[in-house]
Amino acid sequence: MLRGALPVRWNPVAAVLAFIGVGAVAGLPFLRVAPNRLVSGEAVSLLRTLDGPSWGWLALLLALMLAPLLRPTRAVLWFQVIGAVALLAGLLAVAGSYASQVALTESPLARTALGGAFWTLLIVLWLTVVDALQRLQVGLAVRIAVLLMAVILFSLPLLSGACDALSIMKEWANQSGVFGAAVLRHIAIVLAALLPTLCLGLPLGWWVCKSARGRQALFPVLNIIQTIPSIALFGLLMAPLALLAAAYPTLARAGISGVGMAPGVIALILYSLLPVVRGTLAGLEQVPAAVREAARGMGMSPLQIFYRVEVPLALPVLLAGARTATNQAIGLAAVTALIGAGGLGAIMFEGLFSSAHDLVLLGVLPIVALAVLADTAFKVLITVTQGPQTRLATGPQAALQP
């Protein structure tokens, strides 16, 4: 800190988020009411949607916007966490209530869509929660509890039927027959890509760790694959797979062809190899040589050293690479719908092609939710597997204990 400078007595990160939130409320529509799903409709501000008790949500929002100007004590930070989580559900309830009123006065084709202010406030509030938890320095268990509380509170208006009049819920009702199958298909595409990726990436990571020539040969190829656009890579795979299916009918009967799941999964495997190989390499390289020497001194074979020493110590970094690959695969799996693989991408692109924005969101939001769930699961696994790292700090022999 510079001489003579005053200590920071306010939260600059939360202040920026509050400024963005105020700007969204002032300049963006909270809802849009349209006569049908294909037009943007009339903009409705947040103030127009409030009546009676719902003004309390506005008071809470204003309090959260002013909180960053206070000194970030633990009480203020916990108020931001609890208030923001409650407001996530409150804003959705306000939107659902106004949509229900519109449904009583407009035609059955009328749609009430969530506007830019709603989505901006949603992001701002969640980032406020993340920032406050970071400053509170809470553990992973508390973070997961806050996430579960946010999910439960946000789900209450949806499960109660209070939001059924919203356009996105009407789209869900129209797609309810295929929505569950699309989610399962999306997960199947991701798992079908990740399992072979791990089976290939882990040995390749071990190989490049032991061989400098292997590193020089493999990483340029993987880096080039990352630069190829996904659509182009799908196109490059379609012709060879179609020829293989025509030449070998057994492959065609197994589902391998120029379109469908096969080229999508192969492309995802190629994209996911780089983070897995890099994570494996980084994890193995950070294992101290003293630990390996201690293992050799205890009479371990090279294979035992790999499985009982190197892998446990490298596991947190290795899982970080798998975490990156998983989140990348969840996002890219949506694009495989363009070549007939199905999944949530099929719903998303159906909305794009028909100019139905809420149908696009119906495909996009579950993808975001899957990515958040996968990321949280990997964070838990990384935390659990850091036990060997703690033992490593007490000495090489301690790291070799079961």
C-alpha positions in Angstrom: 0.0 0.0 0.0 1.3 3.5 -0.9 2.4 5.7 2.0 -0.5 7.9 3.1 -3.1 5.8 1.3 -6.3 5.0 3.2 -7.2 1.3 3.7 -10.0 -0.1 1.5 -13.2 0.1 3.4 -15.6 -1.1 0.7 -15.8 -4.0 -1.8 -14.8 -2.8 -5.3 -15.8 -6.1 -7.0 -19.3 -6.1 -5.5 -19.5 -2.3 -6.3 -18.8 -3.0 -10.0 -21.4 -5.8 -10.0 -23.9 -3.5 -8.3 -23.3 -0.8 -10.9 -24.0 -3.4 -13.7 -27.1 -4.5 -11.9 -28.5 -1.0 -11.6 -27.7 -0.3 -15.2 -29.5 -3.4 -16.2 -32.6 -2.5 -14.2 -32.6 1.0 -15.6 -31.8 0.3 -19.3 -33.0 -3.3 -20.1 -36.4 -4.8 -20.0 -37.2 -7.2 -17.2 -39.8 -9.0 -19.3 -41.1 -8.9 -22.8 -44.8 -9.5 -23.6 -45.5 -10.5 -27.2 -48.6 -11.7 -29.1 -46.8 -14.9 -30.2 -43.4 -16.7 -29.9 -41.9 -15.2 -33.1 -41.9 -11.5 -32.3 -39.9 -9.6 -29.6 -43.0 -7.8 -28.1 -43.3 -5.0 -25.7 -40.6 -4.3 -23.1 -41.7 -4.4 -19.5 -39.5 -2.8 -16.8 -39.0 -4.3 -13.3 -41.0 -1.5 -11.7 -44.1 -2.3 -13.8 -44.1 -5.9 -12.6 -44.2 -5.0 -8.9 -47.3 -4.8 -6.8 -48.2 -5.3 -3.1 -45.7 -7.6 -1.3 -43.4 -7.9 -4.3 -42.1 -4.4 -3.6 -40.1 -6.1 -0.8 -37.9 -7.7 -3.4 -37.1 -4.3 -4.8 -36.1 -3.1 -1.3 -33.9 -6.2 -0.9 -32.3 -5.5 -4.3 -31.6 -1.9 -3.4 -30.0 -3.0 -0.1 -27.8 -5.5 -2.0 -26.8 -2.7 -4.4 -25.8 -0.4 -1.5 -24.0 -3.1 0.5 -20.7 -2.9 -1.4 -20.3 0.7 -0.1 -20.1 -0.6 3.4 -17.0 -2.1 4.9 -16.9 -5.8 3.9 -17.3 -7.3 7.4 -18.5 -10.9 7.8 -22.0 -9.7 8.6 -22.2 -7.7 5.4 -20.8 -10.5 3.3 -23.2 -13.1 4.8 -26.1 -10.6 4.1 -24.9 -10.5 0.5 -24.8 -14.3 0.2 -28.2 -14.9 1.8 -29.9 -11.9 0.3 -28.6 -12.7 -3.2 -29.7 -16.3 -3.0 -33.2 -15.3 -1.8 -33.5 -12.7 -4.5 -32.7 -15.2 -7.2 -35.9 -17.0 -6.4 -37.8 -13.8 -5.7 -37.1 -12.3 -9.1 -38.3 -15.5 -10.8 -41.5 -15.5 -8.6 -42.2 -11.8 -9.6 -41.7 -12.7 -13.3 -44.1 -15.7 -13.0 -46.7 -13.6 -11.2 -46.7 -11.0 -13.9 -46.9 -13.6 -16.6 -49.9 -15.2 -15.0 -51.7 -11.8 -15.0 -50.9 -11.4 -18.7 -52.2 -14.8 -19.4 -55.6 -13.8 -18.0 -56.0 -10.8 -20.2 -54.2 -11.7 -23.5 -54.8 -14.4 -26.1 -53.6 -18.0 -25.5 -50.8 -17.4 -28.1 -49.4 -14.5 -26.0 -45.9 -15.0 -24.6 -44.2 -13.4 -21.6 -40.4 -13.9 -22.0 -37.7 -13.2 -19.5 -35.8 -10.0 -20.6 -32.2 -8.8 -20.5 -32.5 -7.3 -17.0 -33.6 -10.6 -15.5 -30.7 -12.6 -17.0 -28.2 -9.8 -16.1 -29.4 -9.6 -12.5 -29.3 -13.4 -12.3 -25.6 -13.4 -13.3 -24.8 -10.4 -11.1 -26.4 -11.9 -8.1 -24.6 -15.2 -8.5 -21.3 -13.5 -9.0 -22.0 -11.5 -5.8 -22.5 -14.8 -3.9 -19.3 -16.2 -5.3 -17.3 -13.0 -4.4 -18.7 -12.9 -0.9 -18.0 -16.6 -0.3 -14.4 -16.0 -1.6 -13.9 -13.2 0.9 -15.4 -15.2 3.7 -12.9 -18.0 2.9 -15.4 -20.7 3.6 -14.8 -24.4 2.9 -16.1 -26.5 0.0 -18.9 -27.9 2.2 -20.3 -24.4 2.8 -20.1 -23.5 -0.9 -22.0 -26.7 -1.8 -24.6 -26.0 0.8 -25.1 -22.5 -0.6 -25.4 -23.9 -4.1 -28.0 -26.4 -3.0 -29.9 -23.7 -1.2 -29.9 -21.6 -4.3 -31.1 -24.5 -6.5 -33.9 -25.4 -4.0 -35.1 -21.9 -3.6 -35.0 -21.2 -7.4 -36.8 -24.5 -8.1 -39.7 -23.7 -5.7 -41.5 -21.2 -8.1 -41.0 -23.6 -11.0 -42.3 -26.7 -9.2 -45.2 -24.9 -7.7 -46.6 -23.9 -11.1 -46.2 -20.2 -10.4 -44.1 -19.8 -13.5 -46.1 -21.9 -15.9 -47.3 -18.8 -17.8 -43.7 -17.8 -18.7 -42.7 -18.4 -22.3 -39.8 -20.7 -21.5 -42.1 -22.9 -19.4 -44.6 -23.1 -22.2 -41.8 -24.2 -24.5 -40.9 -26.8 -21.9 -44.4 -28.1 -21.8 -44.4 -28.4 -25.6 -41.1 -30.3 -25.5 -41.7 -32.3 -22.4 -42.1 -35.5 -24.4 -38.6 -35.3 -25.8 -36.8 -33.1 -23.2 -35.8 -35.9 -20.8 -34.6 -38.1 -23.7 -32.5 -35.1 -25.0 -30.8 -34.6 -21.6 -30.0 -38.3 -21.4 -28.7 -38.3 -25.0 -26.5 -35.3 -24.2 -25.0 -37.0 -21.2 -24.5 -40.2 -23.2 -22.5 -38.3 -25.8 -20.3 -36.7 -23.2 -19.7 -40.0 -21.4 -19.0 -41.8 -24.7 -16.3 -39.3 -25.4 -14.8 -38.9 -22.0 -14.2 -42.6 -21.2 -12.1 -43.3 -24.3 -10.4 -39.9 -23.7 -9.2 -41.0 -20.3 -8.2 -44.4 -21.5 -6.0 -42.7 -24.2 -5.0 -39.5 -22.4 -3.6 -41.1 -19.3 -1.1 -43.4 -21.0 -0.2 -40.6 -23.5 0.4 -38.3 -20.5 2.7 -40.8 -18.9 4.5 -41.4 -22.2 5.2 -37.7 -22.8 6.4 -37.4 -19.2 9.0 -40.1 -19.8 9.9 -39.2 -23.4 11.0 -35.8 -24.6 10.7 -36.9 -28.2 7.1 -38.1 -27.5 6.3 -34.6 -26.1 7.7 -32.9 -29.1 5.7 -35.1 -31.5 2.4 -35.3 -29.7 1.7 -31.8 -28.4 1.9 -30.0 -31.8 -0.7 -32.5 -33.2 -3.0 -31.9 -30.3 -2.6 -28.1 -30.5 -3.4 -28.2 -34.2 -6.6 -30.2 -33.5 -7.7 -27.5 -31.0 -7.4 -24.8 -33.7 -9.8 -26.7 -36.1 -13.4 -25.4 -35.8 -15.8 -28.0 -34.5 -18.0 -27.9 -37.6 -15.0 -28.3 -39.9 -13.8 -31.3 -37.8 -17.2 -32.9 -38.1 -17.1 -32.4 -41.8 -13.6 -34.0 -42.0 -14.8 -37.1 -40.2 -18.0 -37.6 -42.0 -16.6 -38.8 -45.3 -14.1 -41.4 -43.9 -16.7 -42.8 -41.5 -19.3 -43.0 -44.3 -16.8 -45.0 -46.5 -16.0 -47.3 -43.6 -19.7 -48.0 -43.0 -20.2 -48.7 -46.7 -17.2 -51.0 -46.8 -17.9 -52.9 -43.6 -21.6 -53.4 -42.9 -20.9 -54.6 -39.4 -19.7 -51.0 -38.5 -22.9 -49.6 -40.0 -25.0 -52.0 -37.9 -23.1 -50.9 -34.8 -24.2 -47.3 -35.5 -21.0 -46.0 -37.0 -21.7 -43.8 -40.1 -20.9 -40.4 -41.6 -23.7 -38.8 -39.5 -25.0 -39.3 -36.0 -23.2 -40.0 -32.8 -20.0 -41.6 -34.1 -18.4 -38.5 -35.8 -19.5 -36.3 -32.9 -18.0 -38.6 -30.3 -14.7 -39.0 -32.2 -14.4 -35.2 -32.6 -15.0 -34.7 -28.8 -12.4 -37.3 -28.0 -9.9 -35.4 -30.2 -10.7 -32.1 -28.6 -10.6 -33.5 -25.1 -7.2 -35.2 -25.4 -5.1 -32.0 -24.9 -6.4 -31.0 -21.4 -6.2 -34.6 -20.2 -2.7 -35.2 -21.5 -1.5 -31.8 -20.2 -3.1 -32.5 -16.8 -1.5 -35.9 -16.6 1.9 -34.5 -17.6 1.7 -31.6 -15.1 0.6 -33.9 -12.3 3.4 -36.5 -12.9 6.1 -33.7 -13.2 5.2 -32.3 -9.8 5.9 -35.6 -8.0 9.3 -34.9 -6.2 12.2 -37.1 -7.2 12.9 -37.8 -3.5 9.5 -39.6 -3.2 10.3 -41.8 -6.2 13.8 -42.6 -4.8 12.2 -43.5 -1.4 9.8 -45.8 -3.2 12.6 -47.5 -5.0 14.5 -47.9 -1.7 11.4 -49.7 -0.3 11.7 -52.2 -3.1 8.8 -51.1 -5.3 8.8 -52.0 -8.9 8.3 -49.3 -11.6 4.7 -50.3 -12.0 4.1 -50.1 -8.2 5.7 -46.7 -8.1 3.4 -45.5 -10.8 0.2 -46.7 -9.3 1.0 -46.3 -5.6 3.1 -43.2 -5.6 2.9 -41.1 -8.8 -0.8 -41.5 -9.5 -2.1 -40.6 -6.0 0.2 -37.6 -5.8 -0.6 -36.5 -9.3 -4.4 -37.1 -9.0 -5.5 -33.6 -8.0 -3.8 -32.1 -11.0 -4.9 -34.9 -13.3 -8.5 -34.4 -12.2 -8.1 -30.7 -13.0 -7.3 -31.6 -16.6 -10.3 -34.0 -16.7 -12.5 -31.3 -15.3 -11.5 -29.0 -18.1 -12.1 -31.7 -20.7 -15.5 -32.5 -19.2 -16.8 -29.0 -19.3 -15.5 -28.5 -22.8 -17.2 -31.7 -23.9 -20.5 -30.7 -22.3 -20.5 -27.5 -24.3 -19.3 -29.0 -27.6 -21.7 -31.8 -27.4 -24.5 -29.3 -28.3 -22.9 -28.7 -31.7 -23.0 -32.5 -32.6 -26.7 -32.0 -33.1 -25.9 -30.5 -36.5 -24.7 -33.9 -37.7 -27.7 -35.8 -36.3 -26.3 -36.8 -32.9 -29.3 -35.4 -31.0 -29.1 -34.2 -27.4 -29.9 -30.7 -26.0 -28.3 -29.2 -29.1 -31.2 -30.4 -31.2 -33.6 -28.3 -29.1 -31.3 -25.4 -29.2 -30.9 -25.4 -32.9 -34.6 -26.0 -33.5 -35.2 -22.7 -31.6 -32.5 -20.9 -33.6 -34.0 -22.1 -36.9 -37.5 -21.1 -35.9 -36.4 -17.8 -34.3 -37.9 -19.0 -30.9 -35.6 -17.5 -28.4 -37.1 -19.3 -25.4 -36.7 -22.6 -27.1 -33.0 -21.8 -27.5 -32.8 -21.1 -23.8 -34.6 -24.4 -23.1 -31.7 -26.2 -24.7 -28.9 -23.9 -23.4 -29.8 -23.7 -19.7 -29.7 -27.5 -19.0 -26.2 -27.5 -20.7 -25.1 -24.7 -18.3 -26.6 -26.7 -15.4 -24.8 -29.9 -16.4 -21.5 -28.0 -16.6 -22.0 -26.5 -13.2 -22.8 -29.9 -11.7 -19.8 -31.5 -13.3 -17.6 -28.7 -12.2 -18.8 -29.0 -8.6 -18.3 -32.8 -8.6 -14.7 -32.4 -9.8 -14.1 -29.8 -7.1 -15.2 -32.2 -4.5 -13.0 -35.0 -6.0 -10.0 -32.7 -6.1 -10.5 -31.7 -2.5 -10.8 -35.4 -1.4 -7.7 -36.5 -3.3 -5.5 -33.8 -1.8 -4.8 -36.0 1.2 -1.6 -37.5 -0.3 -0.4 -34.0 -1.0 -0.8 -33.1 2.7 1.2 -36.2 3.7 3.8 -35.3 1.2 4.5 -32.1 3.2 5.6 -34.2 6.2 8.2 -36.2 4.2 8.7 -38.7 1.4 8.1 -41.8 3.6 4.8 -40.3 4.9 3.6 -39.9 1.3 4.0 -43.6 0.7 1.7 -44.6 3.6 -1.7 -46.0 2.5 
